[in-house]
Amino acid sequence: MIEDGFERRAQTLFCESINLEHLASTHGTPLYVYSRRAIERAYMRYETALAARRHLICYAVKANSNLAVLNCLARLGAGFDIVSGGELERVIAAGGEPSKIVFSGVCKSPEDMRQALTAGIRCFNVESAAELHQLSAIACEENKIAPISLRVNPDVDARTHPYISTGLKDNKFGIDIALAPELYRQALLLEGVHPIGIDCHIGSQLQSIGPFTDTLERLLVLIEALEQEGITLEHLDLGGGLGVAYGNEAMPSVKDYIDALTAKLTGRDIALIFEPGRSIVAMAGIMLTRVNSLKSTQDKHFALVDAAMNDLIRPALYSAWQDIVPVTQREGESRRWDVVGPVCETGDFLGKDRQLILSPGDLLAVTGAGAYGFVMASNYNSRPRPAEIMVDNDTAHVVRTRETRSQLWAGEQCLPEAIQ
């Protein structure tokens, strides 16, 4: 599915004003390409939908952590949702404001806690009683106060892939909603921490609004119970998870999603925090790959391309479907192809049973690759990771250079010769 920032001109696919055939010839393949315009428009859909309420949009850095992506969003005033000390440093390096950062993650290290306290982040999303007490002790050692929210697990089925569902009782994330009141009481008595909010994130790539509204209704019951005890919270963090249409799925719009939630908050002047990731960057990016050769067996036609599961692991990891389209459309015989890479795994595929007209040397675009693409790439089979390009109208910026083979073993060394 071709989205905002990408369009066909005649028979060739462009990113904004840049011909993708030209980008591939100049920078090689595999190659990640992002549209700045598409990222900014996706972010502004949230800002527009929330204009009437106090709010903060905290982009989920894990979706795509390239400094150029973070910088584009920081310039728009975005906050950031982080899950590690490395992501904290990335956000700061990209110009993000620590006071707009929320720190999520089920296993924050003591070093990460100290780093975030020193930076002065907005809030820690606390995942357990053990984390709450550990953070209290570290904050006291550092002579600081840690603003916190508790990440509540509402036991809501997000109806998404089990690997990216996070709001059920058997998931590792969050605090059982029934136990949350007692933990808030403990937090009020602990030194070094100050409860300011409540947080919830039930999963990723949700395709309907129902699970979000179910979650909010459960949180509001909890908030009202806390208020009766004199515990008043400053913000409600509803997480992220809104899905995108990788194919022809019918997805709710950002406006419909926000409207459905804010309708349940009429009369409540509580600040809202959202943590979108995929819905901001997924469709703003594509991955280009070149067809090396074609191979047919009695049962299958294989298109052997130069990108592999180490470059884009979503299809192999989740059986995720992403559209694969020719950059330049051609005439010829259409066949069903399995688009596969050179890695030595049967699971190394980008797409199966794709109806395409192909010849060796053709350039393909895997769409919807702006989220959970490069950030999950590896060097498996000693393959250098691709370059990343950010297109801004008629200018292509190299925002990450392609790794060289010598960089693959930088930091490694052979054993010294045996001593006789």
GUMI-202747 format. One record per atom (N, C-alpha, C, CB): residue in three letters; x, y, z. Coordinates in steps of 0.1 Angstrom, whole numbers, plus 5000, padded with zeros to 4 digits. Glycine has a CB too. Example, Ala and Ser with C-alpha at 12.3 -4.5 7.8 and 13.67 -1.06 7.14 Angstrom:
! GUMI-202747
ALA513249435078ALA512349555078ALA513249675078ALA511349555090SER512849785071SER513749895071SER512950005079SER514149945057
***
This chain:
! GUMI-202747
MET500949885000MET500050005000MET500950125000MET499050005012ILE500750214990ILE501650334989ILE500950454996ILE501850374974GLU501650515005GLU501050615014GLU501550755011GLU501250585028ASP501150845020ASP501550985020ASP503050995018ASP501151055032GLY503551075009GLY505051095007GLY505551014995GLY505751055019PHE504750914990PHE505150824979PHE504050834969PHE505450684984GLU504450844956GLU503550844945GLU504150794932GLU502950984943ARG503350744923ARG503850704910ARG503750824900ARG503050584904ARG504850844893ARG504850944882ARG505150864869ARG505851064885ALA504150864860ALA504250774849ALA504250634855ALA505550804840GLN505350564852GLN505450424857GLN506350404869GLN505850334846THR506950514874THR508050504884THR507650564897THR509250574879LEU508050494908LEU507650534921LEU508650644926LEU507750414931PHE508150754932PHE508850864938PHE508650874953PHE508550994930CYS509650914960CYS509450964974CYS509551114973CYS510550894983GLU508451174976GLU508351324974GLU508751354960GLU509151394985SER509851434958SER510251474945SER511451394940SER510551614944ILE511751274946ILE512951204943ILE512551064937ILE513851174956ASN513151034925ASN512950914918ASN513650804926ASN513550924904LEU512950694930LEU513550594938LEU514550504930LEU512450504943GLU514350494917GLU515450434909GLU516750504910GLU514950424894HIS516650634910HIS517850714911HIS518550694925HIS517550864909LEU517650694935LEU518250674949LEU518950534950LEU517150684959ALA518350434944ALA518950304945ALA520250294937ALA518050194940SER520350364925SER521550364917SER522650444924SER521250424904THR522250544932THR523250624939THR523750564951THR522650764941HIS522850504959HIS523250464973HIS523250314974HIS522250524982GLY522850234964GLY522850094965GLY521650034972GLY524050044972THR521549904972THR520449834979THR521049714987THR519449784969PRO520349674998PRO519049725003PRO519249865008PRO518549635014LEU518049945008LEU518150085012LEU516850125019LEU518450175000TYR516850185030TYR515750235037TYR515550385033TYR515750225052VAL514350415029VAL513950555025VAL512750605033VAL513750565009TYR512850725039TYR511850785046TYR511450915040TYR512250805061SER510150945041SER509651075037SER509451165049SER508251065029ARG510151285050ARG509951375061ARG508551425061ARG510951495060ARG507951455050ARG506651515049ARG505651415055ARG506251545034ALA505751285052ALA504851185057ALA504951175072ALA505051055050ILE506151175077ILE506251165092ILE505651285099ILE507751165096GLU505851405093GLU505351525100GLU503851535099GLU505951655093ARG503251485087ARG501751485086ARG501151385095ARG501351455071ALA501751275097ALA501251175106ALA501251225120ALA502051045105TYR502351285124TYR502351345138TYR501251445140TYR503751405141MET501151535130MET500151645132MET498751595132MET500351745120ARG498451475127ARG497051425129ARG496751405143ARG496951295121TYR497751365151TYR497451355166TYR497351495172TYR498651285173GLU498251585169GLU498151725174GLU496851785171GLU499251805169THR496351775159THR495051835155THR493951775162THR494851825140ALA493951635164ALA492851575170ALA492751605185ALA492951425168LEU493851635191LEU493951665206LEU494051815209LEU495151595212ALA493751895199ALA493952045201ALA493152105212ALA493652115188ALA491952045215ALA491052095225ALA491452055239ALA489652065222ARG492451965241ARG492751915254ARG494151935258ARG492351765255ARG494451935271ARG495851935275ARG496451805272ARG496051965290HIS497551805265HIS498051675260HIS499551685257HIS497351625248LEU500151565256LEU501551545251LEU501651425242LEU502551545263ILE502151435230ILE502351315221ILE503851275223ILE502051355206CYS503951155229CYS505351105232CYS505550995221CYS505451045246TYR506351025211TYR506650925200TYR507450815206TYR507450995189ALA506950685203ALA507650565208ALA508950545200ALA506650445206VAL510050575206VAL511350575199VAL511650435194VAL512450615209LYS511150325200LYS511550195195LYS511050165181LYS510950095204ALA510050245176ALA509550215163ALA510550245152ALA508250295160ASN511250355154ASN512350405144ASN513150505152ASN511750455131SER514350475155SER515150565164SER516250645157SER515850485175ASN516150645143ASN517150725136ASN517150875141ASN516950725121LEU518350935143LEU518351075148LEU517551165139LEU519851115149ALA517551145126ALA516851245118ALA515351235120ALA517151215103VAL514851115122VAL513451095125VAL513051165138VAL513050945126LEU513951145149LEU513651205162LEU513751355161LEU514651145172ASN514751405153ASN514951545152ASN513751615145ASN516151575144CYS513151545135CYS511951605128CYS510851625138CYS511551505116LEU510651515146LEU509551525156LEU509851625167LEU509351385162ALA511151625172ALA511451725182ALA511151865178ALA512951715186ARG511451895165ARG511252035160ARG509752065160ARG511752045146LEU508851965160LEU507451985160LEU506951995174LEU506751875153GLY507851975184GLY507451985198GLY507051855205GLY506252075200ALA507351745198ALA506951615203ALA507651575216ALA507251505193GLY507051495224GLY507651425235GLY508151295230GLY506751415247PHE508751215239PHE509251085235PHE509050975245PHE510751095231ASP508650855241ASP508550745250ASP509750655247ASP507150665246ILE510550635258ILE511750555257ILE511650425265ILE512950635261VAL512550335262VAL512550205270VAL514050165274VAL511950095262SER514950255272SER516350225276SER517150355277SER517050135265GLY518250345284GLY519150455285GLY519750495272GLY520350425294GLY519950405263GLY520450435249GLY519450525242GLY520750305241GLU518150485243GLU517150575236GLU517050705243GLU515750505237LEU517250715256LEU517350855262LEU518450935256LEU517550835277GLU519650875254GLU520750955249GLU520450995234GLU522050875250ARG519750905227ARG519450935213ARG518551055212ARG518750815206VAL517451055220VAL516551165220VAL517251295223VAL515351145230ILE518051295233ILE518751425237ILE519651465226ILE519551405250ALA520451365220ALA521351405209ALA520551455197ALA522051275204ALA519251415195ALA518451465184ALA517751595187ALA517451355180GLY517951655199GLY517351775202GLY516051765210GLY517051855190GLY515651645215GLY514451625223GLY514651685237GLY514051485224GLU513551725243GLU513551785256GLU513351675267GLU512551895258PRO514251665276PRO514051565287PRO512751575294PRO515251565297SER512351705296SER511051725303SER509851675296SER510951875306LYS510051625283LYS508951565276LYS509151415273LYS508751645262ILE509951355281ILE510251215280ILE509551135291ILE511751185280VAL508851025286VAL508350925296VAL509150795294VAL506850895294PHE509550735305PHE510450615305PHE509550495308PHE511550625315SER509350415297SER508650285299SER509650175299SER507550265287GLY509150045299GLY510049935299GLY509949855311GLY511449975297VAL509949725310VAL509649635321VAL510849605330VAL509149505316CYS512049635325CYS513249605332CYS514249715331CYS513949475327LYS514049835338LYS514949945338LYS516149915347LYS514250075342SER517349935343SER518449905351SER518650025361SER519749885342PRO519449995372PRO519750105381PRO520450215374PRO520550055392GLU521350185364GLU522150285357GLU521150375349GLU523150225348ASP520250305342ASP519250375334ASP518350475343ASP518350285327MET518050425355MET517250515364MET518050635368MET516850435376ARG519250615371ARG520150725375ARG520250825364ARG521550685380GLN520550775352GLN520650855340GLN519450945338GLN520950775328ALA518250885339ALA517050955336ALA516751055347ALA515850855335LEU517051025359LEU516851115370LEU517751235368LEU517151055384THR518951215364THR519951325362THR519451415350THR521351275359ALA518951355340ALA518451425328ALA517151505331ALA518151325317GLY516351465341GLY515151535345GLY514051505336GLY515451685344ILE513751375334ILE512651335325ILE511251365331ILE512751185322ARG510251365323ARG508851395328ARG508351295337ARG507951415316CYS508551165334CYS507851055342CYS508450925340CYS506351055339PHE508550845350PHE508850695349PHE507550625349PHE509750655361ASN507350535339ASN506150445339ASN506650315346ASN505650415325VAL506250305359VAL506650195368VAL505850065365VAL506550235383GLU506549955364GLU505949835359GLU505749725370GLU506849765349SER506249755383SER506149655393SER506349715407SER507049535391ALA506049645417ALA506349685431ALA507849695433ALA505649595441ALA508549595428ALA509949585429ALA510649705423ALA510549455423GLU510149745411GLU510749865404GLU510449985412GLU510149875390LEU509249995417LEU508850115425LEU509850135437LEU507450105430HIS510150035444HIS510950035456HIS512450065452HIS510849915464GLN512850005441GLN514250025436GLN514450175432GLN514549935424LEU513450225424LEU513450365420LEU513450455432LEU512350395411SER512650425442SER512650515454SER514050515461SER511650455464ALA514650405462ALA515950395468ALA517050475460ALA516450255470ILE517050455447ILE518050525439ILE517750675439ILE517950475424ALA516550715438ALA516250865438ALA516650925452ALA514650885437CYS516550855463CYS517050905476CYS518550915476CYS516550815487GLU519250815470GLU520650815469GLU521150945461GLU521250695463GLU520350975450GLU520751085442GLU520151215446GLU520251055428ASN519451215458ASN518751335463ASN517851395453ASN519851435468LYS517051315447LYS516051365437LYS514751305439LYS516551335422ILE513751365433ILE512351305433ILE511951255420ILE511351415438ALA511551125419ALA511251065406ALA509751075404ALA511650915406PRO509251155394PRO507851155391PRO507451025385PRO507451275381ILE506350965389ILE506050825384ILE504550815380ILE506350725395SER504250725372SER502950675369SER503050525371SER502350715355LEU502050455374LEU502050305374LEU501450255361LEU501250255386ARG502150165355ARG501650105343ARG500749985347ARG502750055334VAL499450015344VAL498449915348VAL498149815337VAL497149995352ASN498049695341ASN497649585331ASN496149555333ASN498449455333PRO495249605323PRO493849595325PRO493249455322PRO493149695318ASP494049365317ASP493549235312ASP492549255301ASP492949155323VAL492949335291VAL492049355279VAL492749285267VAL491849505276ASP491949205260ASP492549145248ASP492549245236ASP491649015244ALA493749275232ALA493949375221ALA493649315207ALA495449425221ARG493449185207ARG493149115194ARG494149145183ARG491749155189THR495449135187THR496549155178THR497449025179THR497349285181HIS498549035172HIS499448915172HIS499948895187HIS500748945163PRO500048765191PRO500348745205PRO501748795209PRO500348595208TYR502648815200TYR503948865203TYR503949015206TYR504948835192ILE502949085202ILE502849225204ILE501649265212ILE502849305191SER501049175219SER499949195228SER500649215242SER498949085229THR500249325249THR500949355262THR499949375274THR501749475260GLY498649365272GLY497749405282GLY496949285288GLY496749495277LEU497349165286LEU496749045292LEU497449005305LEU496648935282LYS496748925313LYS497348885326LYS498548805325LYS496348815334ASP498648725313ASP499848645312ASP500948715304ASP499448515304ASN500848835302ASN501948915296ASN502848965307ASN501449035288LYS504148995303LYS505149035313LYS504949175318LYS506549015308PHE504049255311PHE504049395313PHE503049445324PHE503749465300GLY503349545331GLY502449615339GLY502049555352GLY501249635331ILE501149615359ILE500649585373ILE499249545372ILE500949695383ASP498849435378ASP497449395378ASP496549505383ASP497249265387ILE495549535375ILE494749655379ILE494149645393ILE493649675368ALA493849515397ALA493349505410ALA494349535422ALA492849355412LEU495649525418LEU496649555428LEU497149695428LEU497849465426ALA496749775418ALA497249905416ALA496950005428ALA496649965404PRO495650005434PRO495450095445PRO496450085456PRO494050075450GLU496749955460GLU497649935471GLU499049985468GLU497749785475LEU499449975455LEU500750025451LEU500750175451LEU501149965438TYR499650235447TYR499650385448TYR499750425463TYR498350435442ARG499050355472ARG499150395486ARG500650385491ARG498250305494GLN501350275486GLN502750265490GLN503550375484GLN503250125485ALA503250415472ALA504050515465ALA503950645473ALA503650535451LEU502750675478LEU502550805486LEU503450805498LEU501150815489LEU503750695504LEU504550685516LEU506050675514LEU504050565524LEU506450635502LEU507850615499LEU508550755496LEU508050525487GLU509750765501GLU510550885498GLU511150865484GLU511650905509GLY511350985477GLY512050985465GLY511150965452GLY513050875465VAL509850935455VAL508950915443VAL507751005445VAL508650765441HIS507151045434HIS505951125435HIS504951085424HIS506251275434PRO503851015428PRO502850975418PRO502151095411PRO501850885424ILE502251095398ILE501651205390ILE500651155379ILE502651295384GLY500751025377GLY499850975365GLY499550825366GLY500551005353ILE498850785356ILE498550635354ILE498850605340ILE497050605359ASP499350485337ASP499750455323ASP499250315319ASP501350455322CYS498950305307CYS498550175302CYS498850155287CYS496950155304HIS499350045283HIS499550015269HIS499249865266HIS501150045265ILE498249835258ILE497749705257ILE498249625245ILE496249705256GLY499049685236GLY499549615225GLY499749705213GLY498649505221SER500249635202SER500649715190SER499849655178SER502149695188GLN499649745168GLN498949715156GLN497549675158GLN499749595149LEU496849745167LEU495449725169LEU494549775158LEU494949795183GLN493549695154GLN492849725142GLN491349775145GLN492749605133SER491049795158SER489749845161SER489849935174SER488749735163ILE488850015176ILE488950105187ILE488450045200ILE488050235184GLY487649935199GLY486949875210GLY487949845222GLY486349745206PRO489049775220PRO489949745231PRO490449875238PRO491149665226PHE490649985230PHE491150105236PHE490050165246PHE491450215226THR488750165241THR487750225249THR487450135261THR486450245241ASP487550005260ASP487349905271ASP488449935282ASP487449765266THR489649955277THR490749985286THR490450115294THR492049995279LEU490050225286LEU489850345293LEU488750335303LEU489450455282GLU487650265300GLU486650255310GLU487150185323GLU485450165304ARG487950095322ARG488550025334ARG489450125341ARG489349895330LEU490250205334LEU491150295341LEU490350405348LEU492050365330LEU489250445342LEU488450555349LEU487850505362LEU487350595339VAL487450375362VAL486950325375VAL488050325385VAL486450175373LEU489250295381LEU490350295391LEU490750445395LEU491650235384ILE490650535385ILE490950675389ILE489950725399ILE490950755376GLU488650695397GLU487650745406GLU487850685420GLU486250705400ALA488250555420ALA488450495433ALA489650555440ALA488750345432LEU490750595433LEU491850665439LEU491450795444LEU492950675428GLU490650865436GLU490251005440GLU489450995453GLU489351065429GLN488650895455GLN487950885468GLN488850865480GLN486950765467GLU490050815477GLU491050805488GLU491950925489GLU491950685485GLY491651035481GLY492451155481GLY493651145472GLY492851185495ILE493751045463ILE494951035454ILE494451095440ILE495350885453THR494951215437THR494551275425THR495751275415THR494151425428LEU495551235403LEU496651225393LEU496551335383LEU496551085386GLU497751375378GLU497851485369GLU497651445354GLU499151555370HIS497951325351HIS497851285337HIS497451135335HIS499151305329LEU496851105324LEU496450975320LEU497150945307LEU494850965318ASP498050835308ASP498850795296ASP498150675290ASP500350765300LEU497650685278LEU496850585272LEU497750505262LEU495650635265GLY499050525262GLY499950445254GLY499750465239GLY499750295257GLY500150365232GLY500050375217GLY499350245212GLY501450385211GLY499750205200GLY499150075195GLY498250085184GLY498450005206LEU497850205180LEU496950215168LEU497650165156LEU496550365166GLY496950075149GLY497550005138GLY497550085125GLY496749875135VAL498250035115VAL498250095102VAL497849985091VAL499650155098ALA497350035080ALA496949945069ALA498149905061ALA495850005061TYR498749795064TYR499849745055TYR499349695042TYR500649625062GLY498049655041GLY497449615029GLY496149685027GLY497249455029ASN495049605026ASN493749665024ASN492849665037ASN493049605013GLU493549655048GLU492749645061GLU492049785063GLU493649615073ALA490849775069ALA490149895073ALA490549935087ALA488549865072MET491350035088MET491850085101MET491150215105MET493350115100PRO490950225118PRO490350355123PRO491350465120PRO489950345138SER490750585118SER491650705116SER492050755130SER490950815109VAL493150835130VAL493650895143VAL492450975149VAL494850985140LYS491751055141LYS490751135146LYS489651055152LYS490051225134ASP489150945146ASP488150865152ASP488650795165ASP487750755142TYR489850755165TYR490450695177TYR490450795188TYR491950645174ILE490950915186ILE491051015197ILE489651055201ILE491851135192ASP488751075191ASP487351125194ASP486651015203ASP486551145181ALA486850895200ALA486250785208ALA486650785223ALA486450645202LEU487950815225LEU488550815238LEU488150945245LEU490050805237THR488251055239THR487951185246THR486451195249THR488451305237ALA485651135241ALA484251135244ALA483951075258ALA483451055234LYS484750985263LYS484550925276LYS485151005287LYS485150785276LEU485851115283LEU486451205293LEU485851335295LEU487951225289THR484551355290THR483851475291THR483751515305THR482451465284GLY484051645308GLY484051695322GLY485251665330GLY482851635329ARG486251595325ARG487451565332ARG488551645326ARG487851415332ASP489251725335ASP490351805330ASP491651745334ASP490251945336ILE491851625329ILE493151555331ILE493951555318ILE492851405336ALA495251585320ALA496151585308ALA496251445302ALA497451645312LEU496351435289LEU496451315282LEU497851295276LEU495351295271ILE498351175277ILE499651145270ILE499351025261ILE500751115281PHE499851025249PHE499750915240PHE501150885236PHE498850945228GLU501450755232GLU502750705229GLU502750635215GLU503250605239PRO502350705204PRO502250645191PRO503650625185PRO501350725182GLY503850515178GLY505050485171GLY504850445157GLY505950385178ARG504350325155ARG504050275142ARG503150365134ARG503350135143SER502050425140SER501150505132SER501750635128SER499950525140ILE502950675133ILE503550795128ILE504650765117ILE504250865140VAL505350655118VAL506450635109VAL506350515099VAL507650615117ALA505450415102ALA505450295094ALA505250325079ALA504350205099MET504250395076MET503950425062MET504750535056MET502450445060ALA505550595064ALA506450705059ALA507750645054ALA506750805070GLY507950515054GLY509150455049GLY508950335040GLY509950405061ILE509950305032ILE510050185023ILE511450135024ILE509550215009MET511550005020MET512849945019MET513049905004MET513049825028LEU514049944998LEU514349914984LEU515249784983LEU514950024976THR514949694974THR515749574973THR515749544958THR515149464981ARG516849484953ARG517149454939ARG516949304937ARG518549504935VAL516249264926VAL516149124922VAL517449074916VAL514949104912ASN518148984923ASN519348924917ASN519148824907ASN520248864929SER518148734909SER517848624900SER516548574903SER518948514900LEU516048494893LEU514748424895LEU514948274894LEU513748474883LYS514248204902LYS514448054903LYS513047994904LYS515348014915SER512847894895SER511547824895SER511747674898SER510747844882THR510847614906THR510847474908THR509547424903THR511047434924GLN509247294905GLN508047234901GLN506847304908GLN508047084903ASP507047344920ASP505947404928ASP505947554931ASP505947324942LYS507147614929LYS507247754933LYS508047834924LYS507947754947HIS507747964924HIS508648064917HIS509248154928HIS507848144906PHE510648164928PHE511348234938PHE511948354931PHE512348154945ALA511748474937ALA512548594934ALA513648614944ALA511648724932LEU514848594940LEU515948604949LEU516448754950LEU517148504946VAL516248814961VAL516648964962VAL517748984972VAL515349044967ASP518349104971ASP519549134979ASP519249174994ASP520349234973ALA517949194997ALA517549215011ALA517149085018ALA516349315012ALA517349075031ALA517048955038ALA516348975051ALA518348875040MET516148865058MET515448875071MET516348955081MET515248735077ASN517648965079ASN518449045088ASN518149195086ASN519949015086ASP517749235074ASP517449375071ASP516049415075ASP517649395056LEU515049315073LEU513649345077LEU513149205082LEU512849395065ILE513049195095ILE512749075101ILE511249055104ILE513449055115ARG510349155102ARG508949135106ARG508249025099ARG508249265102PRO508449005086PRO507848885079PRO508248755085PRO508148885064ALA509548735088ALA510048605094ALA509548595108ALA511548595093LEU509548705116LEU509348695130LEU507848685134LEU509848815137TYR507048765127TYR505548765130TYR504748715119TYR505148905133SER505348665108SER504548635096SER503848765091SER503548525098ALA504448875093ALA503849005090ALA503749025075ALA504649125096TRP502649085070TRP502449105056TRP502749255053TRP501049075052GLN503649275044GLN503949415039GLN503849405023GLN505349465044ASP503249505017ASP503149515003ASP504549524996ASP502249624999ILE504649454985ILE505949464977ILE505549504963ILE506649324977VAL506049614959VAL505649674946VAL506849704937VAL504749794947PRO506749684924PRO507849724915PRO508049884916PRO507649674901VAL509249924916VAL509550074916VAL509150124902VAL510950104919THR509550044892THR509150084878THR508249974872THR510350104869GLN507050004869GLN506149904864GLN506549864850GLN504649954864ARG506449734847ARG506849684834ARG505649594828ARG508149604835GLU505749574815GLU504849484808GLU505449344808GLU504549534794GLY504549244808GLY505049104807GLY504149014814GLY506449104813GLU504648884816GLU503848784822GLU503848794838GLU504348644818SER502748794844SER502648804858SER502648654864SER501348874862ARG503348644875ARG503348514882ARG503348534897ARG504648434878ARG503048424904ARG503048434919ARG504548404923ARG502048344925TRP505148494930TRP506448484935TRP506548484950TRP507348594929ASP507448394955ASP507948414969ASP509248504968ASP508248274976VAL509148614975VAL510348714975VAL511148674986VAL509848864975VAL512348614984VAL513248564994VAL514648624993VAL513248404993GLY515348615004GLY516648675005GLY517748565005GLY516748755017PRO519048615007PRO520148525007PRO520548455020PRO521348595001VAL519848485031VAL520248435044VAL519948285044VAL519548505055CYS520748205051CYS520648065052CYS519548015062CYS521947995055GLU518348055060GLU517148015068GLU515948005058GLU516848125079THR515247895060THR513947885053THR513047995055THR513347745056GLY513048045067GLY512248165071GLY512648295065GLY512148175086ASP513748295057ASP514148425051ASP513348465039ASP515648415048PHE512248535042PHE511448585031PHE510948725035PHE510248485028LEU510648795024LEU509948925026LEU508548925023LEU510649035017GLY508148825014GLY506748815011GLY506548685003GLY506248935003LYS505348625004LYS505048494997LYS503848514989LYS504848385007ASP503848444977ASP502648444968ASP502348584964ASP501448374975ARG503248654959ARG503048794954ARG502948794939ARG504148894959GLN501848854934GLN501548854920GLN502448974914GLN500048874916LEU503448934907LEU504349034902LEU504849004888LEU505549054911ILE505249104880ILE505949084867ILE507349124870ILE505349184856LEU508249024869LEU509649034873LEU510648994863LEU509848964886SER511849064863SER512949024856SER514149044865SER513149104842PRO515348974863PRO516549004871PRO516949154869PRO517648914866GLY517349214880GLY517749354880GLY516649454884GLY518249394867ASP515349404885ASP514249494888ASP514449544903ASP512949414887LEU513949664905LEU513949724918LEU512549714924LEU514449874917LEU512549654936LEU511249644944LEU511249734956LEU511049494948ALA510049774960ALA509949854972ALA509049774982ALA509249994969VAL509549754994VAL508749695004VAL508149805012VAL509549595014THR506849825012THR506149945018THR505949915033THR504849975010GLY505550025039GLY505250015054GLY506549985062GLY504149925056ALA507650015057ALA508949975064ALA509550085073ALA509949935053GLY508750185076GLY509350295084GLY509350265099GLY508550415082ALA508550165103ALA508550125117ALA508949975119ALA507150135123TYR509749945129TYR510249815132TYR510949755119TYR509149725136GLY511649835112GLY512449795101GLY513949795104GLY512149885089PHE514549905101PHE516049915104PHE516349885119PHE516550045100VAL515449935128VAL515749925142VAL515849775147VAL514649995151MET515249685139MET515349545143MET516349465134MET513949475142ALA517049545126ALA518049475117ALA519249425125ALA518549585106SER519849325119SER521049265125SER522149235115SER520649125132ASN523249185120ASN524349145111ASN524448995109ASN525649195117TYR523348925110TYR523348785108TYR523848745094TYR521948725110ASN524648635094ASN525448595082ASN526448695078ASN524448575070SER526948785088SER527948885085SER527548975074SER529348815082ARG526349025074ARG525749115064ARG525749255070ARG524349075060PRO526449355063PRO526349495068PRO524849545067PRO527249585060ARG524549625077ARG523149685077ARG523049795066ARG522849745091PRO521849815061PRO521649905050PRO521850055054PRO520249895044ALA521950145044ALA521950285046ALA520550325048ALA522650365034GLU520350445054GLU519050505056GLU519050645050GLU518650515071ILE517950685042ILE517850805035ILE516650875040ILE517850785020MET516751005043MET515551095046MET515351185034MET515651165059VAL514151175028VAL513851265016VAL513051385022VAL513051195005ASP513551505018ASP512851635022ASP512651705009ASP513751715032ASN511451685003ASN511051744990ASN512051694979ASN511151904991ASP512951774974ASP513851734963ASP515251704968ASP513851844953THR515451684981THR516751664986THR516751524994THR517251774995ALA517751444991ALA517851314998ALA519051325007ALA518151204987HIS518851315020HIS519851325030HIS520251185035HIS519351405042VAL521551155035VAL521951025040VAL521951035055VAL523350985034VAL521050975062VAL520950995076VAL521550875084VAL519451005081ARG521950775077ARG522850665082ARG523650605070ARG522050555090THR524950605071THR525750545060THR525650395061THR527150595061ARG525850325050ARG525850185049ARG527050135057ARG525850135035GLU526850025065GLU527949965072GLU528949905062GLU527449865082THR530249915066THR531249845058THR531449705064THR532549925057ARG532049615057ARG532349485062ARG533349485073ARG532849395051SER534349575073SER535349585083SER534649635096SER536449685080GLN533549705096GLN532849745108GLN532249635115GLN531849855105LEU531949525108LEU531349405114LEU532149345125LEU531049305103TRP533449355123TRP534249295134TRP535049395142TRP535249195128ALA534649525141ALA535249625149ALA534949595164ALA534749775146GLY536049595172GLY535849555186GLY536149415189GLY534449585191GLU536249335179GLU536649195181GLU538149175179GLU535849095171GLN538649065184GLN540049035181GLN540348885182GLN540949115192CYS541348845175CYS541748705175CYS542548675188CYS542648675163LEU542548545192LEU543348515204LEU544848535201LEU543048365208PRO545548565211PRO547048575209PRO547648435207PRO547748635222GLU548848435201GLU549448305198GLU549748235211GLU550748325191ALA549548105211ALA549748025223ALA551148035228ALA549447875220ILE551348045241ILE552648055247ILE553247915249ILE552648125261GLN554447895243GLN555047755243GLN555647735257GLN556047745232
***
